[in-house]
Amino acid sequence: MKFMREITVLLFSISVLVFSTTGFATDDNLKYFMVLGKLKPKVAQFLVENPSDPTESAIKSIESIPGAKLIDYYLEAGSAQNIAIIAVPDTSYAAALVYQRMASGSLIDINVREIIPAKKFKDVMEFAQSIK
């Protein structure tokens, strides 16, 4: 029984991977990612010395990549970490963003995770249901 459960989880994971690399039949066909990155101390110091809403800067950074959109932006209180939800046409766009932000020197320890918007979850579950 445990083996069957592991196989089911594996098949589901593969189906999500297939969908994430081939896209869904939705109105935007964008891939969504959560981008996490810690602020370097000098950047944190600059923000303390120059209080402002960093959202505009985040929008400029993300949307400098053609086809990319910033969906939402947060700052984590306990770790000085940026959390951005972005939508891009392809996984390579997310990778480009990571390297661009690392090269800029403003963020360290960048982690990017592909996420599935709730509006696409039904498609994933229908695909999972079709797997026999």
PyMOL CGO cylinders between C-alpha atoms (Angstrom):
from pymol import cmd
from pymol.cgo import CYLINDER

trace = [
    CYLINDER, 0.00, 0.00, 0.00, 2.84, 2.39, 0.87, 0.3, 1, 1, 1, 1, 1, 1,
    CYLINDER, 2.84, 2.39, 0.87, 4.47, 1.61, -2.50, 0.3, 1, 1, 1, 1, 1, 1,
    CYLINDER, 4.47, 1.61, -2.50, 1.25, 2.52, -4.36, 0.3, 1, 1, 1, 1, 1, 1,
    CYLINDER, 1.25, 2.52, -4.36, 1.04, 5.81, -2.49, 0.3, 1, 1, 1, 1, 1, 1,
    CYLINDER, 1.04, 5.81, -2.49, 4.66, 6.62, -3.40, 0.3, 1, 1, 1, 1, 1, 1,
    CYLINDER, 4.66, 6.62, -3.40, 3.95, 5.79, -7.06, 0.3, 1, 1, 1, 1, 1, 1,
    CYLINDER, 3.95, 5.79, -7.06, 0.87, 8.04, -7.01, 0.3, 1, 1, 1, 1, 1, 1,
    CYLINDER, 0.87, 8.04, -7.01, 2.90, 10.91, -5.52, 0.3, 1, 1, 1, 1, 1, 1,
    CYLINDER, 2.90, 10.91, -5.52, 5.62, 10.35, -8.12, 0.3, 1, 1, 1, 1, 1, 1,
    CYLINDER, 5.62, 10.35, -8.12, 3.11, 10.38, -10.99, 0.3, 1, 1, 1, 1, 1, 1,
    CYLINDER, 3.11, 10.38, -10.99, 1.49, 13.52, -9.64, 0.3, 1, 1, 1, 1, 1, 1,
    CYLINDER, 1.49, 13.52, -9.64, 4.90, 15.19, -9.36, 0.3, 1, 1, 1, 1, 1, 1,
    CYLINDER, 4.90, 15.19, -9.36, 5.69, 14.23, -12.94, 0.3, 1, 1, 1, 1, 1, 1,
    CYLINDER, 5.69, 14.23, -12.94, 2.36, 15.61, -14.14, 0.3, 1, 1, 1, 1, 1, 1,
    CYLINDER, 2.36, 15.61, -14.14, 3.00, 18.92, -12.39, 0.3, 1, 1, 1, 1, 1, 1,
    CYLINDER, 3.00, 18.92, -12.39, 6.47, 19.02, -13.95, 0.3, 1, 1, 1, 1, 1, 1,
    CYLINDER, 6.47, 19.02, -13.95, 5.02, 18.33, -17.40, 0.3, 1, 1, 1, 1, 1, 1,
    CYLINDER, 5.02, 18.33, -17.40, 2.47, 21.10, -16.95, 0.3, 1, 1, 1, 1, 1, 1,
    CYLINDER, 2.47, 21.10, -16.95, 5.08, 23.50, -15.62, 0.3, 1, 1, 1, 1, 1, 1,
    CYLINDER, 5.08, 23.50, -15.62, 7.34, 22.95, -18.62, 0.3, 1, 1, 1, 1, 1, 1,
    CYLINDER, 7.34, 22.95, -18.62, 4.65, 22.88, -21.32, 0.3, 1, 1, 1, 1, 1, 1,
    CYLINDER, 4.65, 22.88, -21.32, 2.22, 25.44, -19.94, 0.3, 1, 1, 1, 1, 1, 1,
    CYLINDER, 2.22, 25.44, -19.94, -1.51, 25.41, -19.39, 0.3, 1, 1, 1, 1, 1, 1,
    CYLINDER, -1.51, 25.41, -19.39, -4.34, 26.37, -21.68, 0.3, 1, 1, 1, 1, 1, 1,
    CYLINDER, -4.34, 26.37, -21.68, -5.13, 29.59, -19.84, 0.3, 1, 1, 1, 1, 1, 1,
    CYLINDER, -5.13, 29.59, -19.84, -5.55, 33.16, -20.85, 0.3, 1, 1, 1, 1, 1, 1,
    CYLINDER, -5.55, 33.16, -20.85, -2.04, 34.23, -19.84, 0.3, 1, 1, 1, 1, 1, 1,
    CYLINDER, -2.04, 34.23, -19.84, 0.17, 31.11, -20.27, 0.3, 1, 1, 1, 1, 1, 1,
    CYLINDER, 0.17, 31.11, -20.27, 2.70, 32.64, -17.90, 0.3, 1, 1, 1, 1, 1, 1,
    CYLINDER, 2.70, 32.64, -17.90, 4.70, 30.68, -15.37, 0.3, 1, 1, 1, 1, 1, 1,
    CYLINDER, 4.70, 30.68, -15.37, 4.62, 31.92, -11.80, 0.3, 1, 1, 1, 1, 1, 1,
    CYLINDER, 4.62, 31.92, -11.80, 7.54, 31.95, -9.38, 0.3, 1, 1, 1, 1, 1, 1,
    CYLINDER, 7.54, 31.95, -9.38, 8.17, 32.97, -5.81, 0.3, 1, 1, 1, 1, 1, 1,
    CYLINDER, 8.17, 32.97, -5.81, 11.56, 34.68, -5.63, 0.3, 1, 1, 1, 1, 1, 1,
    CYLINDER, 11.56, 34.68, -5.63, 13.16, 34.97, -2.20, 0.3, 1, 1, 1, 1, 1, 1,
    CYLINDER, 13.16, 34.97, -2.20, 16.39, 36.86, -1.58, 0.3, 1, 1, 1, 1, 1, 1,
    CYLINDER, 16.39, 36.86, -1.58, 18.03, 38.40, 1.45, 0.3, 1, 1, 1, 1, 1, 1,
    CYLINDER, 18.03, 38.40, 1.45, 19.05, 42.04, 1.34, 0.3, 1, 1, 1, 1, 1, 1,
    CYLINDER, 19.05, 42.04, 1.34, 22.76, 42.73, 1.62, 0.3, 1, 1, 1, 1, 1, 1,
    CYLINDER, 22.76, 42.73, 1.62, 23.57, 44.82, 4.73, 0.3, 1, 1, 1, 1, 1, 1,
    CYLINDER, 23.57, 44.82, 4.73, 24.49, 47.88, 2.62, 0.3, 1, 1, 1, 1, 1, 1,
    CYLINDER, 24.49, 47.88, 2.62, 21.10, 47.76, 0.90, 0.3, 1, 1, 1, 1, 1, 1,
    CYLINDER, 21.10, 47.76, 0.90, 19.32, 47.44, 4.26, 0.3, 1, 1, 1, 1, 1, 1,
    CYLINDER, 19.32, 47.44, 4.26, 21.35, 50.40, 5.54, 0.3, 1, 1, 1, 1, 1, 1,
    CYLINDER, 21.35, 50.40, 5.54, 20.34, 52.46, 2.50, 0.3, 1, 1, 1, 1, 1, 1,
    CYLINDER, 20.34, 52.46, 2.50, 16.66, 51.64, 3.11, 0.3, 1, 1, 1, 1, 1, 1,
    CYLINDER, 16.66, 51.64, 3.11, 16.93, 52.66, 6.77, 0.3, 1, 1, 1, 1, 1, 1,
    CYLINDER, 16.93, 52.66, 6.77, 18.63, 55.92, 5.83, 0.3, 1, 1, 1, 1, 1, 1,
    CYLINDER, 18.63, 55.92, 5.83, 16.19, 56.58, 2.97, 0.3, 1, 1, 1, 1, 1, 1,
    CYLINDER, 16.19, 56.58, 2.97, 12.78, 55.25, 4.04, 0.3, 1, 1, 1, 1, 1, 1,
    CYLINDER, 12.78, 55.25, 4.04, 10.55, 54.56, 1.05, 0.3, 1, 1, 1, 1, 1, 1,
    CYLINDER, 10.55, 54.56, 1.05, 8.26, 51.95, -0.46, 0.3, 1, 1, 1, 1, 1, 1,
    CYLINDER, 8.26, 51.95, -0.46, 10.58, 49.61, -2.42, 0.3, 1, 1, 1, 1, 1, 1,
    CYLINDER, 10.58, 49.61, -2.42, 7.73, 48.31, -4.59, 0.3, 1, 1, 1, 1, 1, 1,
    CYLINDER, 7.73, 48.31, -4.59, 8.43, 50.74, -7.44, 0.3, 1, 1, 1, 1, 1, 1,
    CYLINDER, 8.43, 50.74, -7.44, 12.05, 49.62, -7.57, 0.3, 1, 1, 1, 1, 1, 1,
    CYLINDER, 12.05, 49.62, -7.57, 10.95, 45.97, -7.58, 0.3, 1, 1, 1, 1, 1, 1,
    CYLINDER, 10.95, 45.97, -7.58, 8.54, 46.65, -10.45, 0.3, 1, 1, 1, 1, 1, 1,
    CYLINDER, 8.54, 46.65, -10.45, 11.31, 48.30, -12.48, 0.3, 1, 1, 1, 1, 1, 1,
    CYLINDER, 11.31, 48.30, -12.48, 13.68, 45.42, -11.79, 0.3, 1, 1, 1, 1, 1, 1,
    CYLINDER, 13.68, 45.42, -11.79, 11.24, 42.64, -12.71, 0.3, 1, 1, 1, 1, 1, 1,
    CYLINDER, 11.24, 42.64, -12.71, 9.62, 44.41, -15.64, 0.3, 1, 1, 1, 1, 1, 1,
    CYLINDER, 9.62, 44.41, -15.64, 13.02, 45.26, -17.14, 0.3, 1, 1, 1, 1, 1, 1,
    CYLINDER, 13.02, 45.26, -17.14, 12.87, 41.67, -18.40, 0.3, 1, 1, 1, 1, 1, 1,
    CYLINDER, 12.87, 41.67, -18.40, 10.57, 41.68, -21.46, 0.3, 1, 1, 1, 1, 1, 1,
    CYLINDER, 10.57, 41.68, -21.46, 7.34, 39.83, -20.75, 0.3, 1, 1, 1, 1, 1, 1,
    CYLINDER, 7.34, 39.83, -20.75, 7.88, 39.64, -16.98, 0.3, 1, 1, 1, 1, 1, 1,
    CYLINDER, 7.88, 39.64, -16.98, 5.34, 40.98, -14.48, 0.3, 1, 1, 1, 1, 1, 1,
    CYLINDER, 5.34, 40.98, -14.48, 5.57, 41.62, -10.77, 0.3, 1, 1, 1, 1, 1, 1,
    CYLINDER, 5.57, 41.62, -10.77, 2.43, 40.14, -9.24, 0.3, 1, 1, 1, 1, 1, 1,
    CYLINDER, 2.43, 40.14, -9.24, 3.14, 41.06, -5.62, 0.3, 1, 1, 1, 1, 1, 1,
    CYLINDER, 3.14, 41.06, -5.62, 6.04, 42.09, -3.43, 0.3, 1, 1, 1, 1, 1, 1,
    CYLINDER, 6.04, 42.09, -3.43, 6.75, 41.67, 0.29, 0.3, 1, 1, 1, 1, 1, 1,
    CYLINDER, 6.75, 41.67, 0.29, 9.52, 42.19, 2.80, 0.3, 1, 1, 1, 1, 1, 1,
    CYLINDER, 9.52, 42.19, 2.80, 9.83, 39.58, 5.53, 0.3, 1, 1, 1, 1, 1, 1,
    CYLINDER, 9.83, 39.58, 5.53, 10.06, 41.20, 8.95, 0.3, 1, 1, 1, 1, 1, 1,
    CYLINDER, 10.06, 41.20, 8.95, 12.41, 38.72, 10.64, 0.3, 1, 1, 1, 1, 1, 1,
    CYLINDER, 12.41, 38.72, 10.64, 15.11, 38.16, 8.04, 0.3, 1, 1, 1, 1, 1, 1,
    CYLINDER, 15.11, 38.16, 8.04, 15.31, 41.22, 5.75, 0.3, 1, 1, 1, 1, 1, 1,
    CYLINDER, 15.31, 41.22, 5.75, 14.25, 38.98, 2.89, 0.3, 1, 1, 1, 1, 1, 1,
    CYLINDER, 14.25, 38.98, 2.89, 12.50, 40.11, -0.26, 0.3, 1, 1, 1, 1, 1, 1,
    CYLINDER, 12.50, 40.11, -0.26, 9.62, 37.96, -1.42, 0.3, 1, 1, 1, 1, 1, 1,
    CYLINDER, 9.62, 37.96, -1.42, 8.40, 38.61, -4.95, 0.3, 1, 1, 1, 1, 1, 1,
    CYLINDER, 8.40, 38.61, -4.95, 5.69, 36.77, -6.84, 0.3, 1, 1, 1, 1, 1, 1,
    CYLINDER, 5.69, 36.77, -6.84, 6.48, 37.09, -10.53, 0.3, 1, 1, 1, 1, 1, 1,
    CYLINDER, 6.48, 37.09, -10.53, 4.96, 35.87, -13.78, 0.3, 1, 1, 1, 1, 1, 1,
    CYLINDER, 4.96, 35.87, -13.78, 7.22, 35.17, -16.75, 0.3, 1, 1, 1, 1, 1, 1,
    CYLINDER, 7.22, 35.17, -16.75, 6.78, 33.53, -20.16, 0.3, 1, 1, 1, 1, 1, 1,
    CYLINDER, 6.78, 33.53, -20.16, 9.41, 30.86, -19.55, 0.3, 1, 1, 1, 1, 1, 1,
    CYLINDER, 9.41, 30.86, -19.55, 11.58, 29.34, -16.81, 0.3, 1, 1, 1, 1, 1, 1,
    CYLINDER, 11.58, 29.34, -16.81, 14.70, 30.85, -18.38, 0.3, 1, 1, 1, 1, 1, 1,
    CYLINDER, 14.70, 30.85, -18.38, 13.32, 34.30, -17.54, 0.3, 1, 1, 1, 1, 1, 1,
    CYLINDER, 13.32, 34.30, -17.54, 13.26, 33.40, -13.85, 0.3, 1, 1, 1, 1, 1, 1,
    CYLINDER, 13.26, 33.40, -13.85, 16.83, 32.13, -14.08, 0.3, 1, 1, 1, 1, 1, 1,
    CYLINDER, 16.83, 32.13, -14.08, 17.91, 35.34, -15.82, 0.3, 1, 1, 1, 1, 1, 1,
    CYLINDER, 17.91, 35.34, -15.82, 16.35, 37.36, -13.02, 0.3, 1, 1, 1, 1, 1, 1,
    CYLINDER, 16.35, 37.36, -13.02, 18.26, 35.39, -10.38, 0.3, 1, 1, 1, 1, 1, 1,
    CYLINDER, 18.26, 35.39, -10.38, 21.61, 36.01, -12.07, 0.3, 1, 1, 1, 1, 1, 1,
    CYLINDER, 21.61, 36.01, -12.07, 20.81, 39.65, -12.77, 0.3, 1, 1, 1, 1, 1, 1,
    CYLINDER, 20.81, 39.65, -12.77, 19.91, 40.28, -9.12, 0.3, 1, 1, 1, 1, 1, 1,
    CYLINDER, 19.91, 40.28, -9.12, 22.99, 38.41, -7.88, 0.3, 1, 1, 1, 1, 1, 1,
    CYLINDER, 22.99, 38.41, -7.88, 25.21, 40.37, -10.28, 0.3, 1, 1, 1, 1, 1, 1,
    CYLINDER, 25.21, 40.37, -10.28, 23.69, 43.65, -9.08, 0.3, 1, 1, 1, 1, 1, 1,
    CYLINDER, 23.69, 43.65, -9.08, 24.94, 42.86, -5.59, 0.3, 1, 1, 1, 1, 1, 1,
    CYLINDER, 24.94, 42.86, -5.59, 21.72, 43.84, -3.85, 0.3, 1, 1, 1, 1, 1, 1,
    CYLINDER, 21.72, 43.84, -3.85, 20.48, 40.36, -2.94, 0.3, 1, 1, 1, 1, 1, 1,
    CYLINDER, 20.48, 40.36, -2.94, 22.16, 37.23, -1.63, 0.3, 1, 1, 1, 1, 1, 1,
    CYLINDER, 22.16, 37.23, -1.63, 20.89, 33.70, -0.96, 0.3, 1, 1, 1, 1, 1, 1,
    CYLINDER, 20.89, 33.70, -0.96, 18.36, 33.88, -3.78, 0.3, 1, 1, 1, 1, 1, 1,
    CYLINDER, 18.36, 33.88, -3.78, 15.86, 31.05, -3.99, 0.3, 1, 1, 1, 1, 1, 1,
    CYLINDER, 15.86, 31.05, -3.99, 13.32, 30.67, -6.80, 0.3, 1, 1, 1, 1, 1, 1,
    CYLINDER, 13.32, 30.67, -6.80, 10.36, 28.30, -6.61, 0.3, 1, 1, 1, 1, 1, 1,
    CYLINDER, 10.36, 28.30, -6.61, 7.81, 27.71, -9.32, 0.3, 1, 1, 1, 1, 1, 1,
    CYLINDER, 7.81, 27.71, -9.32, 4.29, 28.04, -7.95, 0.3, 1, 1, 1, 1, 1, 1,
    CYLINDER, 4.29, 28.04, -7.95, 0.89, 27.21, -9.39, 0.3, 1, 1, 1, 1, 1, 1,
    CYLINDER, 0.89, 27.21, -9.39, -1.76, 29.92, -9.18, 0.3, 1, 1, 1, 1, 1, 1,
    CYLINDER, -1.76, 29.92, -9.18, -5.06, 28.73, -7.75, 0.3, 1, 1, 1, 1, 1, 1,
    CYLINDER, -5.06, 28.73, -7.75, -6.76, 29.52, -11.06, 0.3, 1, 1, 1, 1, 1, 1,
    CYLINDER, -6.76, 29.52, -11.06, -4.60, 26.84, -12.71, 0.3, 1, 1, 1, 1, 1, 1,
    CYLINDER, -4.60, 26.84, -12.71, -4.96, 24.22, -9.97, 0.3, 1, 1, 1, 1, 1, 1,
    CYLINDER, -4.96, 24.22, -9.97, -8.15, 22.75, -11.43, 0.3, 1, 1, 1, 1, 1, 1,
    CYLINDER, -8.15, 22.75, -11.43, -6.27, 21.97, -14.66, 0.3, 1, 1, 1, 1, 1, 1,
    CYLINDER, -6.27, 21.97, -14.66, -3.57, 20.18, -12.66, 0.3, 1, 1, 1, 1, 1, 1,
    CYLINDER, -3.57, 20.18, -12.66, -6.12, 18.15, -10.72, 0.3, 1, 1, 1, 1, 1, 1,
    CYLINDER, -6.12, 18.15, -10.72, -7.97, 17.19, -13.90, 0.3, 1, 1, 1, 1, 1, 1,
    CYLINDER, -7.97, 17.19, -13.90, -4.70, 16.02, -15.39, 0.3, 1, 1, 1, 1, 1, 1,
    CYLINDER, -4.70, 16.02, -15.39, -3.86, 14.09, -12.20, 0.3, 1, 1, 1, 1, 1, 1,
    CYLINDER, -3.86, 14.09, -12.20, -7.30, 12.47, -12.37, 0.3, 1, 1, 1, 1, 1, 1,
    CYLINDER, -7.30, 12.47, -12.37, -6.65, 11.35, -15.94, 0.3, 1, 1, 1, 1, 1, 1,
    CYLINDER, -6.65, 11.35, -15.94, -3.48, 9.47, -15.02, 0.3, 1, 1, 1, 1, 1, 1,
    CYLINDER, -3.48, 9.47, -15.02, -4.25, 5.79, -14.64, 0.3, 1, 1, 1, 1, 1, 1,
]
cmd.load_cgo(trace, "trace")
